[in-house]
Amino acid sequence: MNDRNEATVDTMNANRDALIIGGSLAGLFAARVLSDSFNTVTILDHDIFPLTPDHRKGVPQSYHAHGLLPTAFPIIEQLFPGIINDLCKDGADVVSDIIPLAIVSPKGLLPLPKMREASISFSRPLLEWHVRNRVSKLPNIHIITNIEVTRLLATHDRTCVTGVQVHERGEQRSKRNTITRLYANLVVDASGRHSKALQWLTDLGYDAPRVETINSNLRYASRFYLKPEQFPAKWQNIIINGRPPNNRGGVMLSVDHGRWHVTLGGMAGKAPPIDEEGFLQWAQKLADPSIYEAIRIAQPLTPIRGYGTLENHFRHFELMQRWPTGFIVIGDAVCAFNPIYGQGMTVSAFDAMVLKRCLQEQQNSSGVNFEQYFQQQLAETIATPWLLATSEDLRWPTVRLRGASPNPGSYFLRRYLDLVLYAAIVEPKIAQEYFSLIILATPLRSLISLHMATHILTVAFKRAIKRLLRGEDSCGQALSQEELSIIRSLPSSNNDKTRPSVSFIERKM
């Protein structure tokens, strides 16, 4: 690492260097985009990356189920041509109409969604390793690990960020105790939920932006299982949603190497147990028996791990009147979602495409303040998934939104989505439109258009009349009665009740 005097920054313009703080997925996606526009891109991360697809200390939530929504697959394939095929070769599971996703909504089982094209399912470590491997092989990208960024460097008038100050972590730091300055034309903060961007900006004399926080207080526990060969269901992936007063939810994803990744969640501070018996009992009390019956016969491969996400945030950098050139913020450092909705990795991919588009627009209009314009465009991309997530979170009486008044439309959106799900149970077209919304494939306006709203009201009214005349209609379960009979006839797996469980990890987000 080279020290440079701040006065030399202007001479670097021809070289076009970029620094990225954070080497998780948001940082890696950004690095790939920036590699097309900058001579050198350097990723700085406080972690030490594993040499194989494995969990790492800096991402403790990787032990819990992650999903890349289908809308993100074309993006990662565009950024890294051939990566989908590589993931499949490395054990990722193919998800298609043959092995679809079952969604048990609070109103009941939705008709199985039609996948426009086959997608794949995998663990977070496998995806991150493949993306990092691709990024590291690009000739103009360098990755520096075990390093911590302590502050931003700026020009004397503090209108332009010129680099970062860093120091090494761990034993090397104590031996050398060296502080180094790295300079670049653009600094990207992709350091995640615990980003210090707010502090760094205020240290440079900028007003702190408005921050929305919501205390979803999600607690969850997870485990990997070996999928049983005799599992009879048509699906291999299932989501069971919880809703007041039932605070239990669960997800079971088919991931790489013939495994299931099972995560059980509790909203409003209710934590799933991490002992063997308690974990199974929690699953048994879900609104649908499918996950319980599946893991009862499946062989556990790992201990049960607990985790907690107390708060999520949306930092409104786009509203700041003053913004320094040479600095942008992306990923969870801007908006950290409730992980139960599976939006985080996909929105990071969206962020990268916003960055790519803004860089292209800058080339055609150099007079635009690229950095501030980027934050504004990013906020527009984030707005819909944030509204969907917070609207659902606010169903819980103990959940509070701070830093902003609840969106006036949130209450009506919740009521409307209840109606959508009520109708979707019996109308596949509505179920498909709902599925397209939650995977961020279509905008919210498509579901609330006059035509669609009229259709939803008509279907809901007909269903209500039918229920009134004929009595309660069945909402169905993810497993048919025949499939349930087959599974219940199978013996439970030989769960090792002496297997050590990992203590619950609470992170104040």
Summary of the structure (lengths in Angstrom):
residues: 509
radius of gyration: 23.9
end to end distance: 32.0
largest distance: 81.2
contacts: 1682
relative contact order: 0.15
helix: 39%
strand: 22%
